């Protein structure tokens, strides 16, 4: 999280959260809200079913075709 004691980082986080909240695409999780808590700033995002990329990589490296599919989806978004 972004610590509130760093005003430059907090301002950057807020700008990026506002930008992310305006984006809409099937390959992007929706950002519903953002805010401050006692220990830092946070995003409220859409909960998606499935595994994360980090979880998938625990099973080993991606095959080139699988990696290309993931990268293409991210680039499209």
C-alpha positions as CSV (number, residue, x, y, z in Angstrom):
1,X,0.0,0.0,0.0
2,X,1.0,3.6,-0.4
3,X,1.8,5.2,2.9
4,X,0.1,8.5,3.7
5,X,3.3,10.1,4.8
6,X,4.5,10.3,1.2
7,X,2.4,13.0,-0.4
8,X,4.0,12.5,-3.9
9,X,3.3,8.8,-3.9
10,X,-0.2,9.4,-2.5
11,X,-1.0,11.9,-5.3
12,X,0.3,9.6,-7.9
13,X,-1.8,6.7,-6.5
14,X,-4.9,8.9,-6.6
15,X,-4.3,9.9,-10.2
16,X,-3.7,6.3,-11.3
17,X,-6.7,5.1,-9.4
18,X,-8.9,7.8,-11.0
19,X,-7.5,6.8,-14.5
20,X,-8.0,3.1,-13.8
21,X,-11.6,3.7,-12.7
22,X,-12.4,5.3,-16.1
23,X,-11.2,2.2,-18.0
24,X,-13.6,-0.4,-19.3
25,X,-12.5,-3.5,-21.2
26,X,-13.2,-7.2,-20.9
27,X,-9.5,-7.9,-20.1
28,X,-9.4,-5.4,-17.2
29,X,-10.7,-5.7,-13.7
30,X,-13.1,-2.9,-12.8
31,X,-11.9,-0.4,-10.2
32,X,-14.9,0.6,-8.1
33,X,-13.4,2.9,-5.6
34,X,-10.2,4.0,-3.8
35,X,-9.4,5.6,-0.5
36,X,-7.3,6.0,2.6
37,X,-7.1,3.8,5.6
38,X,-5.0,4.3,8.8
39,X,-2.1,2.3,7.2
40,X,-2.2,3.5,3.6
41,X,-4.3,3.9,0.5
42,X,-6.3,1.1,-1.2
43,X,-8.2,0.2,-4.3
44,X,-11.6,-1.6,-4.4
45,X,-11.6,-3.8,-7.5
46,X,-13.8,-6.3,-9.1
47,X,-13.4,-9.9,-7.8
48,X,-12.7,-12.3,-10.6
49,X,-12.8,-16.1,-10.6
50,X,-9.7,-18.1,-11.5
51,X,-6.1,-18.1,-10.6
52,X,-3.7,-15.3,-10.7
53,X,-0.7,-15.3,-13.0
54,X,1.5,-15.8,-9.9
55,X,-0.4,-18.9,-8.9
56,X,-0.2,-20.2,-12.5
57,X,3.6,-19.7,-12.6
58,X,4.0,-21.8,-9.5
59,X,3.2,-24.8,-11.7
60,X,6.2,-23.9,-13.9
61,X,7.0,-21.6,-16.9
62,X,4.3,-20.8,-19.4
63,X,4.4,-22.5,-22.8
64,X,5.2,-19.9,-25.5
65,X,1.7,-20.1,-26.9
66,X,0.1,-19.6,-23.5
67,X,2.4,-16.6,-22.7
68,X,1.5,-15.1,-26.1
69,X,-2.2,-15.4,-25.4
70,X,-1.8,-13.7,-22.0
71,X,0.4,-10.9,-23.4
72,X,-2.0,-10.4,-26.4
73,X,-5.0,-10.0,-24.0
74,X,-3.1,-7.5,-21.8
75,X,-1.9,-5.5,-24.9
76,X,-5.5,-5.4,-26.2
77,X,-6.7,-4.0,-22.9
